[in-house]
Structure formats: C-alpha cells, structure tokens
Amino acid sequence: MNATRHSFFFSFAEKYTVLLLGIVATMILSRLLTPAEVGVYSLGAVLVAMAQVVRDFGVGQYLIQEKTLTTEKLRAALATSLAVAWLLAALVLGASGPLARFYDEPRLQQVLQLLSINFLLIPFSALTLPLLRRQLRFRAIYAINAANSVTNLLVGVSMALLGHSYMSLVAAVLAGSTASLLTSLVVRPRELPWLPGRRGIKSIIAFGAYATGGGLVDEAGVVAPDLVIGKMIDIESLALFGKTQSMLSIFNQAITSAISPVVFPLFAARDREAGGAGPVYVRTVSYMTALAWPFFLFLACMALPLVKVLYGPQWSACTPLIRIMCLSSAVYSIFSMARYLFVATGQMRVQARLDAWAGGLKVAALLLAAPFGLVAVAWAVVFSTLVRSWLIYGCLRRFSNLDWRVLLPVLRKSLALCAISSPPPLCMLLWMPADMPHAIPLLALAGTALATLLCWIAGIFLLKHDIAAEFLLLQRKLASRWPAAKSPL
C-alpha cells in the first residue's frame, strides 16, 4: 500500500506540473493568438490525434499487462512501434494536401507536414514510458513529461512573441517531443534493448489489433466534434469548442491522468490475485466522484470568470458550452476508469465493442446537431456521453459483477459531499454580474475556490468519506516532515 501511495504521489506531482505549465502557456498564447489562428493548429492537431492512437498500436498496454517480459518481446515491441510510427508519418505527410483542400484551409497543409515529423521522433522513447509505468518508476516519468512541458512553454511563447502565429504552436510540439526523447534516453531502463527484433511481433499485433481498434474508435468519438465543426461550421467555432474542451479537461489532466497510470497496473496485479480487481475499482469510483462532482459543479457556476482569467474576454462565447458539458463530464467520472479495468482483466473485446457502439452513436448525433450551431453540438456531446455511460454500466454488471447495489453506497456519499460543497459557487453565480471588470473575476474565483475547498474538507470528515483517510495520511506526512505545518485536522 505504501508503494502504491508513493506512486500516486509522483504521478500527481507530474500531472500537476504539466497542468500548471500548460495553463500558463494557454493564458499567454490565448492573448497572443486569435481564435482563427488557434483554430488552424487545432484542426491539424485533431487530425493527427487519430494517427497518434494507431502509432502506439497497443504496445504500451502490452508491456504493462504482459506477465513475463523477455528481451525478445521487448525487441519485437520496439520493431512494431518503429514500423507503425514511420508508416503513419508517411501517411500524414501524403494526406496533408488532400486534407487541406477538403477543409478549404491552405495553411493546414504545412501544419500537417511539420507534425508528421513527430512520428519519426516518438518511437525512440515509445517503450520507455510504459516500461517505467510497469515498474512504477513515476519519478523518471515526471522528469520526461516535465522536460516536454517546460520546452513546449518556452518555445511556444517565444515563437508567438516573434510573430509566427499558429506555427508557434507547431514548433512548441516538436520541441517538446525532442526534449522528451533526450530525457528518456537518460532514465531509460537498462533492460530495454536498443535494437528491434522480428520474433514475437505476431503476438503483439494480435494484442494490438483489439487495443488499437477500440482506442481508434474511442479517439474518433473524442475528436469527432472538432472534425464536424471544422467542416460544417467554421475554424473560429472550432477554436471556441477546443477551448471549452480544454477547460473541461482540467479535471482529466489533474486527476484522471494522474490516477490512470497507477490504477491500470494495479488492476492487472489485483486480477492476478484471488481477490480480483472489483473492490479496487469501487474504491477508485469513490475517490473519482468525490473529486469530480464538486469540481464540475464549481466549473459550471464559475465558467465565465474562469474563461476571462485563463483565456481573456475574447473567448467568453465558451461559457454556455462549458456549463452544458459539465453535466456529462460529471456522470462519466463514474465510469472513466472502466477502460483500464476491462483491459487489465483481459476484456479487450468488450472494450472494443463498447467503443464501436458509443463512437458511432456520437458521430451520428454530432452530424445531426452541427447545422444548428455550437450549443446543439454541446448537447449532442452530453447525450452521447450519457448513452456511453449506460453502455459501460451494462458491461460492468455483466463481466465484472459490479451493479448499482455495489456502486450506490459510494455514489450516495459523493453526492452528499457535492451538496455540502455547493453553496459558495451557487451563491457567487447568483451574485456575479456578466459585465464585471477583469480584476473582479480573479478575486471572485480565489475567494469562491477557497470557500468551496473548506466546505469540501469539512464534508469528507462529516460524511466519513473514503477519501478522508487519504487526506489524513497526507496531512500526517506533511506534519512529520514539517512540524510547524501541524493543524487541528
């Protein structure tokens, strides 16, 4: 348990460092670049994101869940990663022209051509991160991702100040990947081979086919709104929707992405034991909802001042979209870790089928909603996410024996915790005028956030929530290291 908490600590430290640097970069670049300039890069990044899913081809998941890793298997994994990534680099480069013509955006061609270089760099560090996660070496992962974020920030802001427009975002991505590669060469595990090998590739391809198929469909559902908006509405609307998703993804960057690298190998380890991974999943749901539901309530209430502080008043049109989509994000937090449970317990086909059904439904809903504008698209996202959650629940009940009778007790406590945390943001929402000066949103945010946090802390102890034990453990560790930090709690 101590090793697991240690892993969570460094995983959270890494994600919060990346998140903080990303927020700083966003705050600066949103004021240096217009929505139309950001939209050009966003469209290119969305198109490349589809290829990024195929690039890994399930190699990372294979390395984490494989019971015995030999040099032969590692060499086969390296060969698979190199072959797939370099093939995708050629495909993105070749498709840059046709895609630019399809979206009637000539600038898109150069963006895609430069982003294809990323596929040539990434394979050299592709095996390092999953192997470090398997070994729970999150301190090394921290170094790799922090190097990426710092370089991305410095290069992006510098290029934007020099007047390179949307190309500053492209240069930042390439520079960040180069920094990650150089850092990974320093911390790479010794047992990781330098040369690829052919033997064992078939088993990786068999595993990767399901992992990639499901992941590709899932990613298609994620990027579908951007692709539909970019084609059926306009580039500026794409940038506004992208900023909305960036705001909603703060929780994923701060919490979900910090927990998932730890719970995936933990689910796999518990599945190999007699107790199974079910109890661990239920406890994870308890933690996730205790954090997610108050967060998304706060975000929905404080959307306008958050947008003004982080992005500037020119992005205020994001506000109604954020408030609508907070609903689906809160519900989906119950099931956000189910993917890792299915993969860790060998239910790859279940996850692939689930992704296919949910992704297809989401695309259909978006195509129907797009002609009616961004608000309709936001509601289409909410509808498709709720249906996806219902499908995931059905799979959990059927394949993992996790039904509402198991989940309801922890969800009831999290709902009560959300209610206890709600008065500060709800009161601020009712009081706050829409045309307040720029200085007031920052003060309103700080005061409301502090009051909400205090209500949340009081709530977890009042309700004796599962997460209270972790909070007390953290407080005791801080008190043991810095005695002056001791508090009545």
C-alpha positions as CSV (number, residue, x, y, z in Angstrom):
1,M,0.0,0.0,0.0
2,N,2.9,2.4,0.8
3,A,4.4,1.7,-2.6
4,T,1.1,2.4,-4.3
5,R,0.7,5.7,-2.4
6,H,4.3,6.6,-3.3
7,S,3.4,6.0,-7.0
8,F,0.3,8.1,-6.7
9,F,2.3,11.0,-5.2
10,F,4.8,11.2,-8.0
11,S,2.0,10.6,-10.6
12,F,0.0,13.5,-9.2
13,A,3.2,15.7,-8.9
14,E,4.0,15.0,-12.6
15,K,0.4,15.7,-13.8
16,Y,0.1,18.9,-11.7
17,T,3.4,20.2,-13.0
18,V,2.3,19.5,-16.6
19,L,-1.1,21.0,-15.9
20,L,0.4,24.2,-14.3
21,L,2.8,24.8,-17.1
22,G,0.0,24.1,-19.7
23,I,-2.3,26.6,-18.0
24,V,0.5,29.2,-18.0
25,A,1.1,28.6,-21.7
26,T,-2.6,28.7,-22.5
27,M,-3.1,32.0,-20.6
28,I,-0.2,33.6,-22.6
29,L,-0.9,32.2,-26.0
30,S,-4.7,32.8,-25.8
31,R,-3.8,36.5,-25.6
32,L,-1.1,36.5,-28.3
33,L,-3.1,34.5,-30.9
34,T,-6.6,35.0,-32.3
35,P,-9.3,32.2,-32.2
36,A,-8.9,31.8,-36.0
37,E,-5.1,31.3,-35.6
38,V,-5.6,28.8,-32.9
39,G,-8.2,27.0,-34.9
40,V,-5.8,26.2,-37.8
41,Y,-3.4,24.4,-35.4
42,S,-6.3,22.8,-33.5
43,L,-7.7,21.2,-36.7
44,G,-4.2,19.9,-37.6
45,A,-3.7,18.5,-34.1
46,V,-7.1,16.8,-34.1
47,L,-6.4,15.1,-37.4
48,V,-3.0,13.9,-36.2
49,A,-4.6,12.7,-32.9
50,M,-6.3,9.9,-34.8
51,A,-2.9,8.7,-36.1
52,Q,-1.4,9.0,-32.6
53,V,-3.8,6.2,-31.4
54,V,-2.6,3.9,-34.1
55,R,1.1,4.9,-33.5
56,D,1.2,3.1,-30.2
57,F,-0.6,0.1,-31.6
58,G,-1.3,-1.2,-28.1
59,V,2.5,-1.6,-27.4
60,G,2.3,0.4,-24.2
61,Q,-0.7,-1.6,-22.8
62,Y,1.0,-4.9,-23.9
63,L,4.2,-4.1,-22.0
64,I,2.2,-3.2,-18.8
65,Q,-0.1,-6.2,-18.8
66,E,2.3,-8.9,-20.1
67,K,3.1,-11.3,-17.2
68,T,6.7,-12.0,-18.3
69,L,8.8,-9.6,-20.4
70,T,11.8,-11.0,-22.2
71,T,14.4,-9.3,-24.3
72,E,12.9,-10.9,-27.3
73,K,9.4,-9.5,-26.5
74,L,10.9,-6.0,-25.9
75,R,12.7,-6.1,-29.3
76,A,9.5,-7.1,-31.0
77,A,7.7,-4.3,-29.3
78,L,10.3,-1.8,-30.5
79,A,10.1,-3.1,-34.0
80,T,6.3,-2.8,-34.0
81,S,6.5,0.7,-32.7
82,L,9.0,1.9,-35.3
83,A,7.2,0.3,-38.2
84,V,3.8,1.7,-37.3
85,A,5.0,5.2,-36.4
86,W,7.1,5.7,-39.5
87,L,4.3,4.4,-41.8
88,L,2.0,6.9,-40.2
89,A,4.5,9.7,-40.7
90,A,4.4,8.9,-44.4
91,L,0.6,8.7,-44.5
92,V,0.2,12.1,-42.7
93,L,2.7,13.7,-45.0
94,G,0.9,12.3,-48.1
95,A,-2.6,13.3,-46.8
96,S,-1.7,16.8,-45.9
97,G,-2.6,18.2,-49.3
98,P,-5.9,16.5,-49.7
99,L,-7.0,17.3,-46.2
100,A,-6.1,21.0,-46.6
101,R,-8.3,21.0,-49.8
102,F,-11.1,19.1,-48.0
103,Y,-11.3,21.7,-45.3
104,D,-10.6,24.6,-47.7
105,E,-7.7,25.7,-45.4
106,P,-4.4,26.0,-47.3
107,R,-2.5,26.7,-44.0
108,L,-3.4,23.2,-42.8
109,Q,-1.1,21.5,-45.2
110,Q,2.1,23.0,-43.7
111,V,0.8,22.3,-40.2
112,L,0.3,18.6,-41.0
113,Q,3.6,18.3,-42.8
114,L,5.5,19.5,-39.8
115,L,3.5,17.5,-37.3
116,S,4.4,14.3,-39.3
117,I,8.0,14.8,-38.1
118,N,6.7,14.0,-34.6
119,F,6.0,10.4,-35.6
120,L,9.7,10.0,-36.6
121,L,10.9,11.1,-33.1
122,I,8.4,9.4,-30.8
123,P,9.2,5.7,-31.4
124,F,12.7,6.1,-29.9
125,S,11.1,6.7,-26.5
126,A,7.9,4.8,-27.1
127,L,8.9,1.8,-24.9
128,T,10.4,3.8,-22.1
129,L,7.3,5.3,-20.6
130,P,5.1,2.1,-20.4
131,L,8.1,0.1,-19.0
132,L,8.6,2.8,-16.4
133,R,4.9,2.6,-15.5
134,R,5.1,-1.1,-15.2
135,Q,8.0,-0.7,-12.8
136,L,6.0,2.2,-11.0
137,R,9.0,4.5,-11.6
138,F,6.9,7.7,-11.7
139,R,9.8,9.9,-10.6
140,A,11.5,9.2,-14.0
141,I,8.2,9.7,-15.8
142,Y,8.0,13.1,-14.0
143,A,11.4,14.1,-15.5
144,I,10.3,13.2,-19.0
145,N,7.0,14.9,-19.1
146,A,8.2,18.0,-17.2
147,A,11.0,18.4,-19.8
148,N,8.4,18.3,-22.5
149,S,6.1,20.8,-20.8
150,V,8.9,23.3,-20.0
151,T,10.3,23.2,-23.5
152,N,6.8,23.4,-25.0
153,L,6.0,26.6,-23.0
154,L,9.3,28.4,-23.7
155,V,9.3,27.6,-27.4
156,G,5.6,28.3,-28.0
157,V,5.6,31.7,-26.2
158,S,8.9,32.8,-27.7
159,M,7.7,32.0,-31.3
160,A,4.4,33.7,-30.7
161,L,6.1,36.9,-29.4
162,L,8.2,36.8,-32.6
163,G,5.0,36.9,-34.7
164,H,5.0,33.3,-36.0
165,S,1.2,33.0,-35.5
166,Y,-0.1,29.4,-35.5
167,M,3.3,28.0,-36.4
168,S,4.5,28.8,-32.9
169,L,2.2,26.0,-31.6
170,V,3.6,23.5,-34.1
171,A,7.2,24.4,-33.2
172,A,6.3,24.0,-29.5
173,V,5.0,20.5,-30.0
174,L,8.1,19.4,-32.0
175,A,10.5,21.0,-29.4
176,G,8.6,19.3,-26.6
177,S,8.9,15.8,-28.3
178,T,12.6,16.4,-28.8
179,A,13.1,17.2,-25.1
180,S,11.1,14.1,-24.1
181,L,13.3,11.9,-26.3
182,L,16.5,13.3,-24.8
183,T,15.3,12.9,-21.3
184,S,14.0,9.4,-21.8
185,L,17.5,8.3,-23.1
186,V,18.9,9.3,-19.7
187,V,16.3,7.5,-17.5
188,R,15.5,4.5,-19.7
189,P,15.5,1.1,-18.0
190,R,18.7,-0.9,-18.5
191,E,16.9,-4.0,-19.7
192,L,15.4,-2.1,-22.6
193,P,17.1,-3.1,-25.9
194,W,18.5,-0.7,-28.4
195,L,17.8,-2.8,-31.5
196,P,14.4,-4.1,-32.8
197,G,13.7,-7.8,-33.5
198,R,11.2,-9.8,-35.6
199,R,10.5,-12.7,-33.3
200,G,7.3,-12.2,-31.3
201,I,5.8,-9.5,-33.4
202,K,2.7,-11.6,-34.2
203,S,1.6,-11.8,-30.6
204,I,2.0,-8.1,-30.2
205,I,0.0,-7.5,-33.4
206,A,-2.8,-9.8,-32.1
207,F,-3.0,-7.9,-28.9
208,G,-2.6,-4.5,-30.5
209,A,-5.4,-5.1,-33.0
210,Y,-8.0,-5.0,-30.3
211,A,-6.3,-2.3,-28.3
212,T,-5.9,-0.1,-31.3
213,G,-9.3,-0.8,-32.8
214,G,-11.1,0.2,-29.6
215,G,-8.8,3.1,-29.0
216,L,-9.2,4.4,-32.5
217,V,-12.9,4.3,-32.3
218,D,-12.8,5.9,-28.9
219,E,-10.5,8.7,-30.2
220,A,-12.7,9.1,-33.2
221,G,-15.5,9.9,-30.8
222,V,-13.3,12.4,-28.9
223,V,-12.2,14.3,-32.0
224,A,-15.5,13.9,-33.9
225,P,-16.9,17.3,-32.6
226,D,-13.8,19.1,-33.8
227,L,-13.8,17.4,-37.2
228,V,-17.5,18.1,-37.7
229,I,-17.3,21.7,-36.5
230,G,-14.3,22.4,-38.7
231,K,-16.1,21.2,-41.8
232,M,-19.7,22.1,-41.2
233,I,-19.4,25.4,-39.2
234,D,-16.0,27.3,-39.3
235,I,-12.5,27.4,-37.9
236,E,-13.2,30.0,-35.3
237,S,-16.1,27.9,-33.9
238,L,-13.6,25.0,-33.8
239,A,-11.2,27.1,-31.7
240,L,-14.1,28.0,-29.3
241,F,-15.1,24.4,-28.9
242,G,-11.5,23.4,-28.4
243,K,-11.1,25.9,-25.5
244,T,-14.3,24.5,-24.0
245,Q,-12.9,21.0,-24.1
246,S,-9.6,22.4,-22.7
247,M,-11.5,23.8,-19.7
248,L,-13.3,20.5,-19.1
249,S,-10.1,18.5,-19.5
250,I,-8.5,20.3,-16.5
251,F,-10.0,17.6,-14.3
252,N,-8.7,14.8,-16.5
253,Q,-5.2,16.4,-16.6
254,A,-5.2,17.0,-12.8
255,I,-6.9,13.9,-11.5
256,T,-7.8,11.2,-14.1
257,S,-4.5,11.2,-16.0
258,A,-2.6,11.0,-12.6
259,I,-4.7,8.1,-11.3
260,S,-4.9,6.0,-14.5
261,P,-1.2,5.2,-14.9
262,V,-1.2,3.8,-11.4
263,V,-4.6,2.0,-11.4
264,F,-4.0,0.2,-14.7
265,P,-1.1,-1.9,-13.4
266,L,-2.8,-2.1,-10.0
267,F,-6.0,-3.5,-11.6
268,A,-3.8,-6.0,-13.5
269,A,-1.9,-7.0,-10.4
270,R,-5.2,-7.5,-8.4
271,D,-6.7,-9.5,-11.2
272,R,-3.8,-12.0,-10.9
273,E,-4.6,-12.3,-7.2
274,A,-7.6,-14.1,-5.6
275,G,-9.5,-11.0,-4.6
276,G,-9.9,-9.6,-8.1
277,A,-9.9,-6.0,-9.3
278,G,-13.6,-5.3,-8.5
279,P,-13.1,-3.9,-5.0
280,V,-10.2,-1.7,-6.2
281,Y,-12.5,-0.3,-8.9
282,V,-15.3,0.6,-6.5
283,R,-12.8,2.4,-4.2
284,T,-11.5,4.3,-7.3
285,V,-15.1,5.3,-8.2
286,S,-15.5,6.6,-4.7
287,Y,-12.4,8.8,-5.0
288,M,-13.1,10.0,-8.5
289,T,-16.7,11.1,-7.8
290,A,-15.7,12.8,-4.6
291,L,-13.3,14.9,-6.6
292,A,-15.2,15.2,-9.9
293,W,-18.7,16.2,-8.8
294,P,-17.8,19.2,-6.7
295,F,-15.2,20.2,-9.3
296,F,-17.7,20.2,-12.2
297,L,-20.3,22.0,-10.2
298,F,-17.8,24.7,-9.4
299,L,-16.7,24.9,-13.0
300,A,-20.3,25.2,-14.3
301,C,-21.0,28.0,-11.8
302,M,-17.7,29.9,-12.3
303,A,-17.3,29.3,-16.1
304,L,-17.4,33.0,-17.1
305,P,-14.8,34.3,-14.7
306,L,-12.6,31.3,-15.4
307,V,-12.7,31.9,-19.1
308,K,-11.9,35.6,-18.7
309,V,-9.0,34.9,-16.4
310,L,-7.5,32.0,-18.3
311,Y,-8.2,32.9,-21.9
312,G,-9.3,36.6,-22.0
313,P,-12.7,38.2,-22.8
314,Q,-12.5,37.3,-26.5
315,W,-13.2,33.7,-25.6
316,S,-16.4,34.4,-23.5
317,A,-18.6,32.5,-26.0
318,C,-17.2,29.3,-24.5
319,T,-19.2,29.9,-21.3
320,P,-22.6,28.3,-22.2
321,L,-20.8,25.3,-23.8
322,I,-18.8,24.7,-20.7
323,R,-21.9,24.8,-18.5
324,I,-23.8,22.3,-20.7
325,M,-21.0,19.8,-21.0
326,C,-20.2,19.8,-17.3
327,L,-23.2,17.5,-16.8
328,S,-21.9,14.7,-19.0
329,S,-18.4,15.0,-17.6
330,A,-19.7,14.6,-14.1
331,V,-21.7,11.5,-15.0
332,Y,-18.8,10.0,-16.9
333,S,-16.5,10.3,-14.0
334,I,-18.2,7.2,-12.5
335,F,-17.0,5.1,-15.5
336,S,-13.8,6.8,-16.6
337,M,-11.6,4.0,-15.1
338,A,-13.7,1.2,-16.6
339,R,-11.5,1.0,-19.7
340,Y,-8.4,0.2,-17.6
341,L,-10.4,-2.4,-15.7
342,F,-11.5,-4.2,-18.9
343,V,-8.1,-4.1,-20.4
344,A,-6.3,-5.2,-17.2
345,T,-8.7,-8.1,-16.7
346,G,-8.4,-9.3,-20.3
347,Q,-11.7,-8.0,-21.6
348,M,-10.2,-6.3,-24.7
349,R,-13.1,-7.4,-27.0
350,V,-15.7,-6.0,-24.6
351,Q,-13.9,-2.6,-24.6
352,A,-13.5,-2.7,-28.4
353,R,-17.3,-3.4,-29.0
354,L,-18.2,-0.7,-26.4
355,D,-16.0,1.9,-28.2
356,A,-17.5,1.0,-31.5
357,W,-21.1,1.4,-30.5
358,A,-20.6,4.5,-28.4
359,G,-18.3,6.2,-31.0
360,G,-20.7,5.5,-33.9
361,L,-23.6,6.9,-31.9
362,K,-21.7,10.1,-31.0
363,V,-20.7,10.8,-34.7
364,A,-24.3,10.4,-35.8
365,A,-25.6,12.7,-33.0
366,L,-23.0,15.4,-33.9
367,L,-23.8,15.3,-37.6
368,L,-27.5,15.9,-36.8
369,A,-26.7,18.7,-34.4
370,A,-24.0,20.6,-36.2
371,P,-26.3,22.5,-38.6
372,F,-28.0,24.1,-35.5
373,G,-24.8,25.6,-34.1
374,L,-22.3,25.1,-31.2
375,V,-24.9,24.9,-28.4
376,A,-26.6,22.0,-30.3
377,V,-23.3,20.3,-30.7
378,A,-22.7,20.6,-26.9
379,W,-26.0,18.9,-26.2
380,A,-25.2,16.2,-28.7
381,V,-22.0,15.5,-26.7
382,V,-23.9,15.3,-23.5
383,F,-26.5,12.9,-25.0
384,S,-23.8,10.6,-26.5
385,T,-21.8,10.6,-23.2
386,L,-24.8,9.6,-21.1
387,V,-25.5,6.8,-23.5
388,R,-21.9,5.7,-23.4
389,S,-22.1,5.6,-19.6
390,W,-25.2,3.4,-19.7
391,L,-23.4,1.0,-22.0
392,I,-20.3,0.9,-19.7
393,Y,-22.5,0.2,-16.7
394,G,-24.1,-2.8,-18.6
395,C,-20.6,-4.2,-19.3
396,L,-19.5,-3.7,-15.7
397,R,-22.6,-5.5,-14.4
398,R,-22.2,-8.4,-16.9
399,F,-18.5,-9.0,-16.9
400,S,-17.3,-7.7,-13.5
401,N,-20.3,-8.2,-11.3
402,L,-20.4,-4.5,-10.4
403,D,-24.1,-3.4,-10.4
404,W,-25.9,-0.5,-8.8
405,R,-26.1,-2.2,-5.4
406,V,-22.3,-2.2,-5.2
407,L,-21.8,1.4,-6.6
408,L,-24.8,3.2,-4.9
409,P,-23.3,3.4,-1.4
410,V,-20.2,5.2,-2.5
411,L,-22.1,7.4,-5.0
412,R,-24.6,8.4,-2.3
413,K,-21.7,9.8,-0.2
414,S,-20.1,11.6,-3.1
415,L,-23.5,13.2,-4.0
416,A,-23.9,14.4,-0.4
417,L,-20.3,15.8,-0.5
418,C,-21.1,17.7,-3.7
419,A,-24.2,19.2,-2.0
420,I,-22.1,20.3,1.0
421,S,-19.6,21.9,-1.3
422,S,-22.2,23.7,-3.5
423,P,-23.2,26.9,-1.5
424,P,-20.1,29.1,-2.4
425,P,-20.2,28.6,-6.2
426,L,-24.0,28.7,-6.3
427,C,-24.1,32.0,-4.3
428,M,-21.4,33.5,-6.5
429,L,-23.3,32.5,-9.7
430,L,-26.4,34.3,-8.4
431,W,-24.5,37.4,-7.3
432,M,-21.9,37.8,-10.1
433,P,-22.9,40.2,-13.0
434,A,-21.9,39.3,-16.5
435,D,-20.2,42.6,-17.2
436,M,-17.9,42.7,-14.2
437,P,-14.4,44.3,-14.6
438,H,-11.5,42.0,-15.3
439,A,-9.9,42.4,-11.9
440,I,-13.1,41.2,-10.1
441,P,-13.2,37.7,-11.7
442,L,-9.8,36.8,-10.3
443,L,-10.8,37.9,-6.7
444,A,-14.2,36.1,-7.1
445,L,-12.5,32.9,-8.3
446,A,-10.0,32.9,-5.5
447,G,-12.5,33.5,-2.7
448,T,-15.1,31.1,-4.1
449,A,-12.5,28.4,-4.6
450,L,-11.2,28.7,-1.1
451,A,-14.7,28.6,0.4
452,T,-15.6,25.6,-1.7
453,L,-12.4,23.8,-0.7
454,L,-13.1,24.4,3.0
455,C,-16.7,23.1,2.6
456,W,-15.4,20.0,0.8
457,I,-12.8,19.3,3.5
458,A,-15.5,19.7,6.2
459,G,-17.8,17.4,4.1
460,I,-15.4,14.5,3.7
461,F,-14.9,14.3,7.5
462,L,-18.6,14.9,8.3
463,L,-19.6,12.1,5.9
464,K,-16.6,9.9,6.8
465,H,-15.9,9.6,3.1
466,D,-13.3,7.1,1.9
467,I,-11.1,9.9,0.6
468,A,-10.9,11.3,4.2
469,A,-8.4,8.6,5.1
470,E,-6.1,9.6,2.3
471,F,-6.4,13.2,3.2
472,L,-5.4,12.5,6.9
473,L,-2.5,10.4,5.7
474,L,-1.2,13.2,3.6
475,Q,-1.6,15.6,6.5
476,R,0.3,13.3,8.8
477,K,3.2,13.0,6.3
478,L,3.4,16.8,5.9
479,A,3.3,17.2,9.7
480,S,6.1,14.7,10.2
481,R,8.3,16.4,7.7
482,W,7.4,20.0,8.7
483,P,6.2,20.0,12.4
484,A,5.1,23.6,12.0
485,A,2.6,22.5,9.4
486,K,0.6,20.6,12.0
487,S,-3.1,21.6,12.2
488,P,-6.2,20.7,14.3
489,L,-7.1,18.2,11.5
